[in-house]
Amino acid sequence: MNRSAQSTSRNPLEQPSAQPPEEFARRAPRPDPKRFTAARDETAALTAQIEKLERDLDARVAALYGL
């Protein structure tokens, strides 16, 4: 399940990983491009890990219940 697609926030700064660096820099009060890129990359990697764990957990639960 993609968590970033579930956000209902209208504030684009609450989802920096969904923006290009230029847009974030334009909107953020004191943007730091290196920090933004590192945070975005880390967020993407962690999100991918979480999604994989969720799929694995779903498969185990389905197997447990014979679904």
NUSEMI-387325 format. One line per 2 residues: number of its first residue (from 1); for each residue x negated, y negated, z negated of C-alpha. Coordinates in steps of 0.02 Angstrom, whole numbers, plus 50000, padded with zeros to 5 digits. Each point is the difference from the previous one (the first is absolute). Layout:
N
NUM = X/Y/Z; ...
//
This chain:
67
1 = 50000/50000/50000; 49926/49833/50049
3 = 50015/49887/49848; 49953/49840/50092
5 = 50154/50018/50110; 50111/50001/49846
7 = 49959/49826/49935; 50141/49875/50003
9 = 49890/49850/49958; 50008/49852/50116
11 = 49833/49933/49936; 49866/50057/50123
13 = 49864/49974/49870; 50074/50145/49901
15 = 49952/50118/50141; 49828/49940/50055
17 = 49956/50167/50077; 50141/49977/50125
19 = 49927/49837/50067; 49853/49960/50111
21 = 49858/49913/49905; 50032/49836/50092
23 = 50181/49992/49941; 49953/50041/49822
25 = 49864/49866/50002; 50123/49873/50065
27 = 50125/50035/49859; 49887/50041/49851
29 = 49942/49857/49888; 49815/50052/49995
31 = 49974/50141/50124; 49844/50106/49997
33 = 49991/50099/50164; 49879/50132/49933
35 = 50105/50030/49846; 50159/50006/50104
37 = 49925/50127/50120; 49934/50109/49858
39 = 50168/49995/49909; 50095/50037/50160
41 = 49889/50147/50043; 50010/50070/49823
43 = 50189/49980/49999; 50015/50091/50166
45 = 49889/50143/49939; 50094/50018/49836
47 = 50168/49993/50089; 49945/50139/50117
49 = 49944/50105/49850; 50165/49973/49911
51 = 50100/50046/50155; 49898/50161/50019
53 = 50027/50045/49817; 50187/49967/50018
55 = 50010/50114/50152; 49904/50136/49907
57 = 50113/49982/49849; 50156/50006/50109
59 = 49936/50159/50082; 49965/50081/49832
61 = 50172/49956/49932; 50082/50065/50159
63 = 49902/50163/49984; 50044/50014/49816
65 = 50186/49984/50038; 49992/50100/50161
67 = 50053/49855/50111
//
